[in-house]
Amino acid sequence: MIPAHPPDTTASTSAASASSSYYDRLHPWCIIRHLPNLQRTTIARFRHCNPAEAHLRVLRQLTPTATYSLVFDTESDRVSRKG
């Protein structure tokens, strides 16, 4: 299974957020799990759509009662440009 975020090896929080946004830009395909009260959580991020779809199929087979979505996340790119 591919982790949702890379391991944080930096000591500085600004460096950690910069590396996280860089990782997010490199992996724009996200699997989102929908939670109650209009909440959501990112399960995994991928560089390409095909592996994301395959992972989504497995998740839906393992937990059929949960609701998942596959999205292309461009928001992380816009947020990093504003700063």
Backbone hydrogen bonds, N-H to C=O, Kabsch-Sander energy under -0.5 kcal/mol:
donor,donor_aa,acceptor,acceptor_aa,energy
9,T,7,P,-0.8
16,A,12,S,-1.9
17,S,13,T,-2.4
18,A,14,S,-1.9
19,S,15,A,-2.4
20,S,16,A,-2.1
21,S,17,S,-2.3
22,Y,18,A,-2.0
23,Y,19,S,-2.4
24,D,20,S,-2.7
25,R,21,S,-2.2
26,L,22,Y,-1.7
27,H,23,Y,-1.3
29,W,46,F,-2.1
30,C,28,P,-0.6
30,C,71,V,-3.1
31,I,44,A,-2.4
32,I,30,C,-0.6
32,I,69,S,-3.0
33,R,41,T,-2.9
34,H,32,I,-0.5
34,H,67,T,-2.8
35,L,39,Q,-3.0
39,Q,35,L,-0.6
39,Q,36,P,-0.9
41,T,33,R,-1.8
43,I,31,I,-3.2
43,I,41,T,-0.6
44,A,31,I,-0.9
46,F,29,W,-2.9
52,A,48,H,-1.0
53,E,49,C,-2.6
54,A,50,N,-2.1
55,H,51,P,-2.3
56,L,52,A,-2.3
57,R,53,E,-2.1
58,V,54,A,-1.8
59,L,55,H,-2.5
60,R,56,L,-2.4
61,Q,57,R,-1.6
62,L,58,V,-2.4
63,T,59,L,-2.6
66,A,63,T,-1.1
67,T,34,H,-0.5
68,Y,66,A,-0.5
69,S,32,I,-2.2
71,V,30,C,-2.7
71,V,69,S,-0.6
73,D,28,P,-3.4
73,D,71,V,-0.7
74,T,72,F,-0.8
78,R,74,T,-1.4
79,V,75,E,-2.4
80,S,76,S,-1.6
81,R,77,D,-1.2
82,K,78,R,-1.3
83,G,79,V,-1.1
